Amino acid sequence: MAREEPDVEALNEEISSDLVFNDEVKDGGGVQITCFSEVVNDVALHFQILRLPKQIYVWIGCDSAKLGRIYAAAPTRPKDMISVTSILGGASDNTGAGIARRLVLKTGLNIILACNIPKNSPMLEAEAEKMLVQKLIQLGYARAKAEGSSS
């Protein structure tokens, strides 16, 4: 049975509307919460971004609201390396740890990442990271890739 493409596009449009909440913190800093969803290859990806004064918390969910594994990543001195550790969910896997590491490189901030993407879905992981980075750039949290630079 063939799926109709317009139905997926209509669903994608409907659930992609962004929800943004801002709460001011007493010390002048702020907390901004952004939630959005996208459908990729008939799989629903859900995102929540909490921007705190010196860090970003990100949750990526795949077809469910489960928390998944949690990773912490931060720039370390003296050589501007990135340290990543698994906080919850057992041994670290490349899915969440790689995304967390690259988010630190893009934002320069500490990252807490909760990731519920299946291990055996590298294309889904790549699409989720791409959508997340685009949203972070749009919100002004990440640096856009400079023209002509290589990485």
MDTraj code that builds the backbone (N, CA, C; nanometers):
import mdtraj as md
import numpy as np

residues = "MET ALA ARG GLU GLU PRO ASP VAL GLU ALA LEU ASN GLU GLU ILE SER SER ASP LEU VAL PHE ASN ASP GLU VAL LYS ASP GLY GLY GLY VAL GLN ILE THR CYS PHE SER GLU VAL VAL ASN ASP VAL ALA LEU HIS PHE GLN ILE LEU ARG LEU PRO LYS GLN ILE TYR VAL TRP ILE GLY CYS ASP SER ALA LYS LEU GLY ARG ILE TYR ALA ALA ALA PRO THR ARG PRO LYS ASP MET ILE SER VAL THR SER ILE LEU GLY GLY ALA SER ASP ASN THR GLY ALA GLY ILE ALA ARG ARG LEU VAL LEU LYS THR GLY LEU ASN ILE ILE LEU ALA CYS ASN ILE PRO LYS ASN SER PRO MET LEU GLU ALA GLU ALA GLU LYS MET LEU VAL GLN LYS LEU ILE GLN LEU GLY TYR ALA ARG ALA LYS ALA GLU GLY SER SER SER".split()
xyz = np.array([
    [0.0838, -0.1167, 0.0000],
    [0.0000, 0.0000, 0.0000],
    [0.0888, 0.1237, 0.0000],
    [0.0730, 0.2090, -0.0960],
    [0.1559, 0.3289, -0.1099],
    [0.1041, 0.4382, -0.0172],
    [0.1961, 0.5073, 0.0461],
    [0.1593, 0.6199, 0.1318],
    [0.1478, 0.7451, 0.0478],
    [0.0558, 0.8309, 0.0844],
    [0.0389, 0.9557, 0.0112],
    [0.1317, 1.0608, 0.0709],
    [0.2168, 1.1171, -0.0097],
    [0.3150, 1.2159, 0.0340],
    [0.2510, 1.3413, 0.0941],
    [0.1400, 1.3950, 0.0368],
    [0.0801, 1.5148, 0.0948],
    [0.0377, 1.4980, 0.2402],
    [-0.0047, 1.3778, 0.2825],
    [-0.0444, 1.3564, 0.4206],
    [0.0739, 1.3761, 0.5158],
    [0.1911, 1.3245, 0.4783],
    [0.3104, 1.3403, 0.5611],
    [0.3490, 1.4877, 0.5679],
    [0.3428, 1.5567, 0.4553],
    [0.3763, 1.6994, 0.4536],
    [0.2799, 1.7795, 0.5403],
    [0.1507, 1.7487, 0.5338],
    [0.0519, 1.8198, 0.6152],
    [0.0776, 1.7953, 0.7635],
    [0.1090, 1.6705, 0.7999],
    [0.1399, 1.6389, 0.9387],
    [0.2651, 1.7113, 0.9832],
    [0.3679, 1.7119, 0.8988],
    [0.4923, 1.7806, 0.9297],
    [0.4677, 1.9289, 0.9543],
    [0.3873, 1.9911, 0.8686],
    [0.3555, 2.1325, 0.8840],
    [0.2814, 2.1585, 1.0135],
    [0.1857, 2.0722, 1.0444],
    [0.1027, 2.0915, 1.1623],
    [0.1814, 2.0794, 1.2918],
    [0.2689, 1.9777, 1.3028],
    [0.3404, 1.9584, 1.4291],
    [0.4704, 2.0365, 1.4364],
    [0.5064, 2.1070, 1.3300],
    [0.6314, 2.1818, 1.3302],
    [0.6165, 2.3216, 1.3885],
    [0.4954, 2.3596, 1.4280],
    [0.4798, 2.4930, 1.4843],
    [0.5599, 2.5010, 1.6139],
    [0.6352, 2.6085, 1.6288],
    [0.7264, 2.6232, 1.7426],
    [0.6544, 2.6800, 1.8635],
    [0.6910, 2.6279, 1.9807],
    [0.6442, 2.6823, 2.1065],
    [0.7655, 2.7407, 2.1768],
    [0.7609, 2.8676, 2.2114],
    [0.8729, 2.9318, 2.2780],
    [0.8221, 3.0013, 2.4036],
    [0.8853, 2.9731, 2.5166],
    [0.8491, 3.0352, 2.6429],
    [0.9726, 3.1027, 2.6999],
    [0.9575, 3.2221, 2.7532],
    [1.0680, 3.2928, 2.8161],
    [1.0335, 3.3200, 2.9614],
    [1.1220, 3.2869, 3.0532],
    [1.1054, 3.3178, 3.1944],
    [1.2306, 3.3902, 3.2401],
    [1.2135, 3.5097, 3.2957],
    [1.3279, 3.5848, 3.3451],
    [1.3714, 3.5299, 3.4807],
    [1.5004, 3.5192, 3.5011],
    [1.5566, 3.4753, 3.6276],
    [1.5992, 3.5990, 3.7045],
    [1.5935, 3.5935, 3.8396],
    [1.6206, 3.7098, 3.9238],
    [1.7527, 3.7788, 3.8936],
    [1.8591, 3.7039, 3.8657],
    [1.9909, 3.7643, 3.8483],
    [2.0101, 3.8286, 3.7110],
    [1.9036, 3.8437, 3.6329],
    [1.9151, 3.9096, 3.5043],
    [1.9322, 3.8132, 3.3890],
    [1.9702, 3.6891, 3.4186],
    [1.9794, 3.5883, 3.3135],
    [1.8389, 3.5439, 3.2772],
    [1.8272, 3.4632, 3.1772],
    [1.6952, 3.4164, 3.1374],
    [1.6981, 3.2703, 3.1001],
    [1.5803, 3.2105, 3.1007],
    [1.5641, 3.0742, 3.0553],
    [1.4687, 3.0793, 2.9379],
    [1.5119, 3.0251, 2.8264],
    [1.4256, 3.0194, 2.7089],
    [1.4024, 2.8733, 2.6749],
    [1.2751, 2.8359, 2.6573],
    [1.2383, 2.6987, 2.6240],
    [1.1780, 2.6974, 2.4844],
    [1.2329, 2.6135, 2.3991],
    [1.1833, 2.5994, 2.2626],
    [1.1509, 2.4531, 2.2388],
    [1.0304, 2.4256, 2.1894],
    [0.9881, 2.2898, 2.1570],
    [0.9442, 2.2859, 2.0117],
    [0.9835, 2.1814, 1.9406],
    [0.9363, 2.1636, 1.8039],
    [0.9451, 2.0169, 1.7657],
    [0.8706, 1.9794, 1.6626],
    [0.8689, 1.8421, 1.6127],
    [0.8806, 1.8438, 1.4616],
    [0.9394, 1.7396, 1.4077],
    [0.9527, 1.7222, 1.2625],
    [0.9277, 1.5754, 1.2301],
    [0.8789, 1.5498, 1.1105],
    [0.8619, 1.4126, 1.0627],
    [0.9673, 1.3889, 0.9548],
    [1.0492, 1.2840, 0.9760],
    [1.1543, 1.2482, 0.8817],
    [1.1337, 1.1023, 0.8439],
    [1.1111, 1.0763, 0.7161],
    [1.0901, 0.9390, 0.6685],
    [0.9868, 0.8648, 0.7526],
    [0.8739, 0.9292, 0.7773],
    [0.7628, 0.8720, 0.8543],
    [0.7965, 0.8456, 1.0008],
    [0.9011, 0.9058, 1.0527],
    [0.9381, 0.8937, 1.1938],
    [0.9275, 1.0322, 1.2574],
    [0.8541, 1.0414, 1.3669],
    [0.8385, 1.1694, 1.4362],
    [0.9587, 1.1935, 1.5273],
    [1.0228, 1.3076, 1.5103],
    [1.1322, 1.3509, 1.5986],
    [1.0822, 1.4708, 1.6775],
    [1.1030, 1.4668, 1.8075],
    [1.0597, 1.5748, 1.8955],
    [1.1824, 1.6356, 1.9616],
    [1.1829, 1.7678, 1.9741],
    [1.2971, 1.8390, 2.0292],
    [1.2509, 1.9352, 2.1384],
    [1.3308, 1.9492, 2.2424],
    [1.3096, 2.0519, 2.3433],
    [1.4466, 2.1109, 2.3746],
    [1.4548, 2.2433, 2.3702],
    [1.5801, 2.3143, 2.3957],
    [1.5565, 2.4086, 2.5122],
    [1.6356, 2.3964, 2.6180],
    [1.6312, 2.4889, 2.7301],
    [1.7612, 2.5660, 2.7301],
    [1.7541, 2.6953, 2.7066],
    [1.8735, 2.7812, 2.7055],
    [1.8862, 2.8430, 2.8425],
    [1.9895, 2.8046, 2.9143],
    [2.0202, 2.8579, 3.0462],
    [2.1363, 2.9558, 3.0318],
    [2.1700, 3.0333, 3.1374],
    [2.2733, 3.1358, 3.1215],
    [2.4054, 3.0893, 3.0596],
    [2.4616, 2.9741, 3.0995],
    [2.5903, 2.9321, 3.0437],
    [2.5885, 2.7897, 2.9908],
    [2.4698, 2.7385, 2.9628],
    [2.4602, 2.6034, 2.9087],
    [2.3285, 2.5849, 2.8357],
    [2.3217, 2.4766, 2.7607],
    [2.2002, 2.4419, 2.6876],
    [2.1658, 2.2970, 2.7214],
    [2.0388, 2.2744, 2.7553],
    [1.9872, 2.1398, 2.7740],
    [1.9038, 2.1066, 2.6510],
    [1.9277, 1.9902, 2.5906],
    [1.8552, 1.9498, 2.4707],
    [1.7993, 1.8095, 2.4926],
    [1.6727, 1.7903, 2.4554],
    [1.6131, 1.6574, 2.4530],
    [1.5704, 1.6278, 2.3109],
    [1.6094, 1.5101, 2.2604],
    [1.5667, 1.4622, 2.1290],
    [1.4931, 1.3309, 2.1516],
    [1.3668, 1.3272, 2.1117],
    [1.2860, 1.2068, 2.1264],
    [1.2469, 1.1517, 1.9909],
    [1.2393, 1.0210, 1.9818],
    [1.2048, 0.9545, 1.8568],
    [1.0825, 0.8670, 1.8809],
    [0.9679, 0.9084, 1.8284],
    [0.8417, 0.8337, 1.8366],
    [0.7874, 0.8140, 1.9775],
    [0.8513, 0.8684, 2.0804],
    [0.7986, 0.8554, 2.2160],
    [0.8557, 0.9673, 2.3028],
    [0.8011, 0.9793, 2.4216],
    [0.8466, 1.0832, 2.5141],
    [0.9458, 1.0289, 2.6171],
    [1.0114, 0.9177, 2.5872],
    [1.1108, 0.8629, 2.6789],
    [1.2326, 0.9540, 2.6836],
    [1.2930, 0.9617, 2.8017],
    [1.4089, 1.0483, 2.8199],
    [1.5302, 0.9985, 2.7432],
    [1.5587, 0.8702, 2.7465],
    [1.6751, 0.8164, 2.6774],
    [1.8021, 0.8355, 2.7578],
    [1.9143, 0.8211, 2.6927],
    [2.0447, 0.8382, 2.7580],
    [2.0762, 0.9867, 2.7723],
    [2.1476, 1.0200, 2.8774],
    [2.1815, 1.1604, 2.9028],
    [2.3332, 1.1753, 2.9012],
    [2.3797, 1.2775, 2.8283],
    [2.5227, 1.3055, 2.8142],
    [2.5507, 1.4487, 2.8568],
    [2.6683, 1.4695, 2.9125],
    [2.7171, 1.6035, 2.9432],
    [2.8437, 1.6248, 2.8616],
    [2.8534, 1.7407, 2.7990],
    [2.9722, 1.7735, 2.7194],
    [3.0118, 1.9171, 2.7501],
    [3.1418, 1.9405, 2.7573],
    [3.1915, 2.0740, 2.7905],
    [3.3295, 2.0953, 2.7302],
    [3.3599, 2.2224, 2.6972],
    [3.4967, 2.2519, 2.6528],
    [3.5912, 2.2421, 2.7721],
    [3.7111, 2.1888, 2.7496],
    [3.8091, 2.1768, 2.8568],
    [3.9360, 2.2510, 2.8188],
    [4.0104, 2.2909, 2.9182],
    [4.1355, 2.3618, 2.8943],
    [4.2510, 2.2667, 2.9120],
    [4.3658, 2.2950, 2.8671],
    [4.4136, 2.4176, 2.8037],
    [4.4044, 2.4150, 2.6521],
    [4.3735, 2.3012, 2.5919],
    [4.3823, 2.2926, 2.4462],
    [4.2468, 2.2960, 2.3768],
    [4.1449, 2.3509, 2.4426],
    [4.0111, 2.3625, 2.3847],
    [3.9590, 2.2295, 2.3308],
    [3.9776, 2.1257, 2.4080],
    [3.9229, 1.9954, 2.3723],
    [3.7823, 1.9854, 2.4300],
    [3.7074, 1.8855, 2.3861],
    [3.5715, 1.8642, 2.4342],
    [3.5683, 1.7349, 2.5151],
    [3.5173, 1.7423, 2.6373],
    [3.4995, 1.6232, 2.7198],
    [3.3521, 1.5857, 2.7192],
    [3.3233, 1.4563, 2.7017],
    [3.1858, 1.4060, 2.6993],
    [3.1763, 1.2876, 2.7934],
    [3.0693, 1.2823, 2.8710],
    [3.0472, 1.1681, 2.9577],
    [2.8997, 1.1303, 2.9566],
    [2.8740, 1.0032, 2.9808],
    [2.7373, 0.9533, 2.9923],
    [2.6940, 0.9696, 3.1375],
    [2.5844, 1.0427, 3.1599],
    [2.5346, 1.0650, 3.2954],
    [2.4327, 0.9579, 3.3344],
    [2.3468, 0.9210, 3.2398],
    [2.2410, 0.8253, 3.2682],
    [2.2200, 0.7361, 3.1471],
    [2.2055, 0.6077, 3.1700],
    [2.1730, 0.5183, 3.0601],
    [2.2815, 0.4188, 3.0282],
    [2.3766, 0.4006, 3.1152],
    [2.4785, 0.2991, 3.0918],
    [2.5952, 0.3509, 3.0113],
    [2.6622, 0.2577, 2.9460],
    [2.7823, 0.2908, 2.8696],
    [2.7500, 0.3881, 2.7567],
    [2.8436, 0.4723, 2.7312],
    [2.8261, 0.5709, 2.6255],
    [2.8218, 0.5038, 2.4888],
    [2.7341, 0.5538, 2.4021],
    [2.7352, 0.5084, 2.2638],
    [2.7633, 0.6296, 2.1760],
    [2.7913, 0.6046, 2.0519],
    [2.8277, 0.7143, 1.9629],
    [2.7118, 0.8052, 1.9271],
    [2.5870, 0.7580, 1.9380],
    [2.4715, 0.8368, 1.8961],
    [2.4642, 0.9691, 1.9701],
    [2.4418, 0.9658, 2.0992],
    [2.4270, 1.0892, 2.1759],
    [2.5581, 1.1588, 2.2050],
    [2.6621, 1.0812, 2.2305],
    [2.7917, 1.1400, 2.2646],
    [2.8455, 1.2243, 2.1493],
    [2.8333, 1.1752, 2.0273],
    [2.8805, 1.2507, 1.9102],
    [2.8029, 1.3788, 1.8890],
    [2.6709, 1.3718, 1.9050],
    [2.5885, 1.4920, 1.8897],
    [2.6265, 1.5942, 1.9959],
    [2.6410, 1.5506, 2.1216],
    [2.6762, 1.6424, 2.2310],
    [2.8107, 1.7102, 2.2043],
    [2.9088, 1.6332, 2.1596],
    [3.0419, 1.6876, 2.1302],
    [3.0340, 1.7952, 2.0211],
    [2.9617, 1.7662, 1.9146],
    [2.9516, 1.8627, 1.8040],
    [2.8710, 1.9870, 1.8428],
    [2.7736, 1.9714, 1.9337],
    [2.6977, 2.0879, 1.9800],
    [2.7860, 2.1834, 2.0604],
    [2.8774, 2.1278, 2.1400],
    [2.9719, 2.2135, 2.2134],
    [3.0589, 2.2900, 2.1142],
    [3.1059, 2.2228, 2.0097],
    [3.1874, 2.2909, 1.9082],
    [3.1094, 2.4030, 1.8400],
    [2.9797, 2.3804, 1.8143],
    [2.8971, 2.4809, 1.7459],
    [2.8601, 2.5984, 1.8362],
    [2.8354, 2.5711, 1.9654],
    [2.7842, 2.6756, 2.0545],
    [2.8899, 2.7366, 2.1455],
    [2.9935, 2.6598, 2.1787],
    [3.0923, 2.7062, 2.2754],
    [3.0415, 2.6990, 2.4185],
    [2.9259, 2.6374, 2.4406],
    [2.8643, 2.6286, 2.5731],
    [2.8648, 2.4852, 2.6234],
    [2.8424, 2.4688, 2.7543],
    [2.8226, 2.3358, 2.8105],
    [2.6899, 2.2815, 2.7584],
    [2.6858, 2.1524, 2.7294],
    [2.5665, 2.0892, 2.6734],
    [2.5265, 1.9708, 2.7598],
    [2.3977, 1.9628, 2.7924],
    [2.3386, 1.8433, 2.8503],
    [2.2425, 1.7919, 2.7437],
    [2.2615, 1.6686, 2.6996],
    [2.1811, 1.6125, 2.5920],
    [2.1143, 1.4838, 2.6376],
    [1.9818, 1.4805, 2.6289],
    [1.9056, 1.3576, 2.6486],
    [1.8646, 1.3112, 2.5101],
    [1.9012, 1.1885, 2.4755],
    [1.8831, 1.1414, 2.3381],
    [1.8122, 1.0068, 2.3366],
    [1.6989, 1.0017, 2.2660],
    [1.6215, 0.8793, 2.2533],
    [1.6126, 0.8400, 2.1055],
    [1.7261, 0.8333, 2.0392],
    [1.7328, 0.7910, 1.8988],
    [1.7911, 0.6497, 1.8973],
    [1.7293, 0.5572, 1.8233],
    [1.7833, 0.4199, 1.8187],
    [1.9279, 0.4170, 1.7689],
    [2.0078, 0.3280, 1.8280],
    [2.1495, 0.3157, 1.7911],
    [2.1699, 0.2790, 1.6443],
    [2.0825, 0.1981, 1.5896],
    [2.1021, 0.1453, 1.4547],
    [2.0398, 0.2332, 1.3467],
    [2.0275, 0.3631, 1.3724],
    [1.9661, 0.4543, 1.2749],
    [2.0557, 0.5748, 1.2472],
    [2.1697, 0.5543, 1.1792],
    [2.2615, 0.6656, 1.1571],
    [2.2021, 0.7778, 1.0715],
    [2.1150, 0.7441, 0.9761],
    [2.0548, 0.8481, 0.8923],
    [1.9570, 0.9323, 0.9738],
    [1.8827, 0.8687, 1.0625],
    [1.7899, 0.9410, 1.1492],
    [1.8667, 1.0316, 1.2451],
    [1.9776, 0.9796, 1.2986],
    [2.0628, 1.0591, 1.3867],
    [2.1164, 1.1824, 1.3137],
    [2.1628, 1.1638, 1.1918],
    [2.2177, 1.2751, 1.1137],
    [2.1102, 1.3796, 1.0839],
    [1.9902, 1.3354, 1.0488],
    [1.8812, 1.4290, 1.0218],
    [1.8406, 1.5040, 1.1475],
    [1.8345, 1.4338, 1.2613],
    [1.7984, 1.4981, 1.3877],
    [1.9016, 1.6044, 1.4249],
    [2.0289, 1.5714, 1.4102],
    [2.1338, 1.6681, 1.4432],
    [2.1281, 1.7884, 1.3489],
    [2.1043, 1.7637, 1.2218],
    [2.0958, 1.8716, 1.1236],
    [1.9814, 1.9676, 1.1582],
    [1.8637, 1.9120, 1.1911],
    [1.7491, 1.9959, 1.2269],
    [1.7756, 2.0736, 1.3555],
    [1.8397, 2.0083, 1.4519],
    [1.8706, 2.0735, 1.5790],
    [1.9684, 2.1888, 1.5598],
    [2.0736, 2.1668, 1.4830],
    [2.1725, 2.2724, 1.4590],
    [2.1091, 2.3891, 1.3836],
    [2.0234, 2.3599, 1.2856],
    [1.9540, 2.4678, 1.2141],
    [1.8706, 2.5518, 1.3096],
    [1.8008, 2.4854, 1.4028],
    [1.7186, 2.5591, 1.5000],
    [1.8063, 2.6404, 1.5946],
    [1.9195, 2.5844, 1.6396],
    [2.0097, 2.6577, 1.7289],
    [2.0664, 2.7813, 1.6601],
    [2.0989, 2.7697, 1.5312],
    [2.1480, 2.8851, 1.4552],
    [2.0372, 2.9885, 1.4421],
    [1.9162, 2.9426, 1.4108],
    [1.8016, 3.0329, 1.3970],
    [1.7746, 3.1085, 1.5281],
    [1.7902, 3.0414, 1.6419],
    [1.7670, 3.1041, 1.7720],
    [1.8849, 3.1906, 1.8171],
    [1.9962, 3.1820, 1.7460],
    [2.1141, 3.2611, 1.7810],
    [2.2030, 3.1964, 1.8850],
    [2.1865, 3.0674, 1.9097],
    [2.2663, 2.9970, 2.0101],
    [2.3927, 2.9368, 1.9520],
    [2.3962, 2.9157, 1.8209],
    [2.5102, 2.8502, 1.7564],
    [2.5636, 2.9384, 1.6446],
    [2.6880, 2.9163, 1.6136],
    [2.7523, 2.9892, 1.5047],
    [2.7282, 2.9158, 1.3744],
    [2.6899, 2.9893, 1.2728],
    [2.6752, 2.9306, 1.1399],
    [2.8130, 2.9009, 1.0853],
    [2.8254, 2.7976, 1.0025],
    [2.9534, 2.7615, 0.9434],
    [2.9982, 2.8762, 0.8527],
    [3.1219, 2.9190, 0.8706],
    [3.1761, 3.0309, 0.7907],
    [3.1929, 2.9868, 0.6460],
    [3.1676, 3.0784, 0.5547],
    [3.1848, 3.0498, 0.4132],
    [3.3307, 3.0166, 0.3839],
    [3.3545, 2.9106, 0.3107],
    [3.4888, 2.8752, 0.2689],
    [3.5707, 2.8011, 0.3722],
    [3.5145, 2.7795, 0.4935],
    [3.5918, 2.7068, 0.5937],
    [3.5658, 2.5573, 0.5797],
    [3.6597, 2.4779, 0.6249],
    [3.6430, 2.3337, 0.6165],
    [3.6447, 2.2745, 0.7561],
    [3.5581, 2.1723, 0.7786],
    [3.5603, 2.0983, 0.9041],
    [3.5199, 1.9573, 0.8841],
])
top = md.Topology()
chain = top.add_chain()
for i, resn in enumerate(residues, 1):
    res = top.add_residue(resn, chain, resSeq=i)
    for name in ("N", "CA", "C"):
        top.add_atom(name, md.element.get_by_symbol(name[0]), res)
traj = md.Trajectory(xyz[None], top)
